[in-house]
Amino acid sequence: MKEQKGVGRMWNLYKMGGFTPAIASMLGSQNAQQMAFIRNVNKEQRKQSMFDMPLKELEVVVFDLETTGFYPNNGDEIISFGAVLLRGGEVAESETFYSLVNPKRKIPKAIIELTGITNEMVQDAPDLMQVLHDFMEFVGRRLLIAHASGHDKQFLNAALWRTSKVNLNHRVLDTMMVAKWLEPNLDGYSLDDLLDSCCIPITERHHALQDSIMTAKLWQNYLARILERNITTLGDLYAYLSKH
């Protein structure tokens, strides 16, 4: 309740007296700078259209989140971010992002067993604002890709709104949607199903960075097949996906 009142006071200060004094007064100068950066990245993203960009030249960031559960509006939190960069369809495995996050709540036993992330591992991890700032800095203005992206978008949007009062403006392309278009007759579309279908080795599942790298390799496979169909821009791809 105290935190909610603080956020409410901060937002009232923002509306009455401007962004930086309001945030700085509540959170300190470092968090104010991080918030300002996140808001600026989001603002700049609104100005950019990627639809005419050739797919084979597109820089994308494939990402994954691990969380304490499924419902960010009911108290579930992000516990790790993972991401990897692709340039022109080539996975840049040396250009990755990974960080644990202190969720400031206990991680359920089932999630510990699933992810291997324990309460001890996150107790000294950075807070959400810091990791979100670093993640958005890594992403820049690039297209985002995730598998079954609804979960990740929901948590990312909740985190952006709670920390910076903005919604995600980056486009998020879902490899599950692409798979259902390219391979309409598969029995299942889980990440494991699709990795197996494309003969991509499964390394460590439910680790945000490893899942990101495997999803990046899946996108690499799909991109080659998309280009073979004479679909050359992101706009073309979205037009085809909207019909399926």
Disulfide bonds with the S-S distance in Angstrom:
none
